[in-house]
Amino acid sequence: MTGIELIGYVAATLTTASFVPQALLIYKTRNVAGISLGMYGAFTVGIALWLAYGLMLRAWPIVGANLVTLVLALAILSMKIRYGGDERRRSLTAPRRE
């Protein structure tokens, strides 16, 4: 393995692993208030495209990292969709502060 490949694998591991704490926190708390549906939707499509790009190039660090990141991003996105409805209902029925 070259130094360049090692940098790629380390970068892929760190950026992919950074999604694990967020996914676990949302799973445990069901709190998605700080998650933007638009941002995660666009991000997930972007990750899917990076995965396709990596597959076409047969660039395995890109494929591996984006495959795992896509799974995590889809999990976060699905939890946002699933648990986000309660947030909207609470904000509509909550008393206003003046």
N, C-alpha and C positions, 0 to 999 in steps of 0.2 A: 504494500500500500504506500502510495506516495504521500508527501506532505500535503499536497493539494487535496487529495482524496480524503485524508484524515480531517482536514478543515471542513470539508463538505459533510462528512458523517457527524462530526461534533456539532456543527451548526444545525444540521437536520434534527439531531437528537434533542438539542436544547430548545429549539423553536417548537418542536412537536410536543415535547414534555411540558412546555409552559401552559398548554391547554388543560392538562389533567387537573390541577387544583381548581380551576374555574368550573369544570364539568362536575367534579365531586362536590363542590360547595353548592352548586345549584341543585344537584341530585338530593343532597342532605336537607337543605333548607327550603327548597321549592321557591326561592326568592329570585325572580328574574327582573326585578325592577331596574337594575343597572345595565341590562342587556338591550341593545338596539336591534330590533328585528330587521330593519333595513340593512344595517351594517353586517350583521351575521349572514343575512341572505346573500348579499353581494360577495362577502368573504368566502362563503361556501361554494358559490359558483366559480370564483377565482381559483380556489384550491382544486376543484374538479378539473379545471382547465390546466393547471400546473401538473396534475396527475396525468392527464392526456398527453401533455407535452413531454413529460418524462418518459412515458411509455413509448412514444414515437421515437425518441432519441435513445431509448434503452439505457437511460441514465438512472441506475438503480438507487442511488441516494435520493434523487428527486422523487422517484416512484414511491419508495418506502416511506419517506417523511410525509409526502402528501397523501398517501393512502391512510396512514394513521391519523393525520391531521383532519382529513375529510371525515373520518368516522367520528372523531371528537367534535368537530364543528357541527356535523349533522345531529349529534346527540344534544349539544347545547341549543341549536336552532329548534329542534323538536320540543325540548323542554320549555323554551321561550314561548312557542306556540301553545303548548299544552297548559302551562301554568300562567301564562300572561293574561288569560281571560279573567282570572280572579282579581288581578290588579286593576284592570279596567273597571270592573264592577265596583270594587271598593272605592276607587277614585270618583265614580259617579254618585255613590251614595254617601260618601263621607261629608260631614258638615264642613262648611267653608269657614276658614279663619279670616277675620278681617282686622 
